[in-house]
Each structure stands twice: as structure tokens, then as C-alpha cells.
């Protein structure tokens, strides 16, 4: 593992742990609030990152073109690899499969960490939602882990 990757992963885990700890210390029964705050922070980060990445890019043709950009270029810049699989129902729902999600590879592959995964994925869901928002797509982004470190992100585009 390169020192840059180690440092980035370490900062992410430390940030999540300290944020969750601090909120649960203040309000022990309100973990959902801390996950929501992390998602909001990710949203703002995603907005800024996509702005930089698309500065010199031509405009996108349609929704699918935007999703392909997110799966290839954006994902590579943010998570150091492309999405393994993109599926769509052509009605505004997309499933992005990452078989070795960078922010989960440092956790054990055992089932004991599956219940911990949502707090590590909230920030990433926010990053994706923020990026899509800046590209003109309002969305709901959720993540699911059934086997570590594989992760499925579901993106549902909100139609106005």
C-alpha cells in the first residue's frame, strides 16, 4: 500500500470514528443524525470535486452520459479505480457495483463489520450525490454491503 493511500484511508477512518464518537457522546441515542451529518459533508465535497474535474470537459449529452463519467473518471479520481459494473433500468435508477471499494478494503472481510459499513459509506454516498447535484441531477444515493469489501451504490434520479 502506498503511503498516500494509507494516509487517505487513515484520515477517512479517523474522521468517521471521531465524528461518530463525538456525536454519540453528546446524544447517545441519535446515530442517524451523525450519519446524516457525514452524508452532508460528503455532499459538499462531491460538489467541489466534480466542479474541478469537469472544468475543461465538454457538456454531457444526457443522464446516462453523466453516470458513465461518474463511474469512470470521477470514481477513478476519488476512489482510485473505476466502477466494476453499472446497471440501469432506463427509468432513473442506477446500480454502481464496486467489488473492492477502497474505503472498505481496510476493514476485515468478516461479517462482524457489516453492521459498521453504513457509517463508512455515508460520506461516500454524499460525495456521489453532491457530484450529481452539481451536474444538474437531483438524486437519492444509498449503499449496501452484503460481502466485504464489495459495495453497491444505488442512485435514484429524482424527476421534477
C-alpha positions in Angstrom: 0.0 0.0 0.0 1.4 3.4 -0.9 1.9 5.9 1.8 -0.6 8.3 0.1 -3.3 5.7 0.0 -2.6 4.7 3.6 -2.8 8.3 4.8 -6.0 9.0 2.9 -7.7 5.8 4.3 -6.4 6.5 7.8 -7.7 10.1 7.7 -11.1 8.9 6.5 -11.4 6.2 9.2 -10.2 8.6 11.9 -12.6 11.3 10.8 -15.6 9.0 10.8 -14.7 7.4 14.1 -14.1 10.7 15.9 -17.2 12.3 14.4 -19.4 9.3 15.4 -17.8 9.2 18.8 -18.3 12.9 19.5 -22.0 12.9 18.4 -22.8 9.7 20.3 -21.2 11.1 23.4 -23.4 14.2 23.1 -26.6 12.3 22.1 -26.1 8.6 22.7 -29.4 7.6 21.0 -29.0 9.5 17.8 -26.7 7.7 15.4 -28.9 8.5 12.4 -28.1 12.2 12.9 -24.3 11.5 12.8 -24.7 9.5 9.6 -26.8 12.3 8.1 -24.1 14.9 9.0 -21.5 12.8 7.4 -23.6 12.5 4.2 -24.0 16.3 4.2 -20.2 16.8 4.5 -19.7 14.4 1.6 -22.3 16.2 -0.5 -20.3 19.5 -0.2 -17.0 17.6 -1.0 -18.6 16.0 -4.1 -19.8 19.3 -5.4 -16.4 20.8 -5.2 -14.6 17.8 -6.7 -16.9 17.5 -9.7 -16.6 21.2 -10.4 -12.8 20.8 -10.7 -13.0 17.6 -12.7 -15.4 18.9 -15.3 -13.9 22.4 -15.7 -12.4 21.5 -19.1 -14.9 18.8 -20.1 -17.5 19.2 -22.9 -21.1 19.2 -21.7 -22.9 15.9 -21.3 -25.5 14.6 -23.7 -27.9 13.0 -21.2 -28.3 11.4 -17.8 -26.6 8.1 -18.9 -23.6 10.1 -20.2 -23.3 11.8 -16.8 -23.5 8.4 -15.0 -20.8 6.9 -17.3 -18.5 9.9 -16.5 -19.1 9.4 -12.7 -18.3 5.6 -13.0 -15.1 6.1 -15.0 -13.4 9.4 -14.5 -14.9 10.7 -11.2 -14.7 7.3 -9.4 -11.1 6.9 -10.5 -10.1 10.3 -9.2 -12.0 9.9 -5.9 -11.7 6.2 -5.1 -8.7 5.2 -7.2 -10.4 2.7 -9.5 -13.4 2.5 -11.9 -16.7 1.0 -11.0 -16.8 -2.7 -11.8 -20.4 -2.7 -13.1 -23.1 -0.1 -14.0 -26.7 -1.2 -14.4 -29.8 0.9 -15.1 -33.5 0.3 -15.6 -33.5 3.3 -18.0 -36.1 4.9 -15.7 -33.7 6.9 -13.5 -32.3 4.1 -11.3 -28.7 3.1 -11.5 -26.7 0.5 -9.6 -23.0 1.0 -9.3 -21.1 -2.1 -8.2 -17.6 -1.7 -6.8 -16.1 -5.1 -5.9 -13.2 -3.7 -3.9 -14.4 -0.4 -2.6 -11.4 1.5 -1.5 -12.8 2.7 1.8 -13.9 -0.8 2.9 -10.8 -2.8 1.9 -9.0 -1.9 5.2 -11.9 -3.4 7.3 -11.9 -7.1 7.9 -13.8 -9.2 5.4 -15.7 -10.9 8.2 -19.4 -10.5 8.8 -18.7 -8.8 12.1 -18.1 -5.5 10.3 -21.1 -5.5 8.1 -23.2 -3.5 10.6 -20.4 -0.9 10.8 -20.3 -0.4 7.0 -23.1 2.3 6.8 -21.2 4.8 8.8 -18.2 4.4 6.5 -20.4 4.7 3.4 -22.5 7.8 4.4 -19.7 10.2 3.4 -19.2 8.4 0.1 -22.9 8.5 -0.7 -22.9 12.2 -0.1 -19.9 12.7 -2.4 -21.7 11.0 -5.2 -25.0 12.9 -4.6 -23.1 16.2 -4.4 -21.3 15.5 -7.7 -24.6 14.6 -9.4 -26.2 17.7 -8.0 -23.6 19.9 -9.5 -24.1 18.2 -12.8 -27.9 19.0 -12.7 -29.2 15.7 -11.4 -31.1 15.6 -8.0 -30.7 12.1 -6.6 -31.0 9.8 -3.7 -27.9 7.7 -3.2 -27.8 4.7 -0.9 -25.2 2.0 -0.4 -25.4 -1.7 0.5 -22.8 -4.2 1.6 -23.5 -7.9 1.7 -19.9 -9.1 1.4 -16.9 -7.0 2.3 -15.3 -5.1 0.6 -17.9 -5.2 -2.2 -20.4 -2.4 -2.3 -23.4 -1.5 -4.3 -24.4 2.1 -4.6 -28.0 2.7 -5.8 -28.6 6.1 -7.4 -32.2 7.1 -8.0 -32.6 10.3 -10.1 -35.4 12.5 -8.8 -37.6 13.6 -11.7 -39.1 17.1 -11.4 
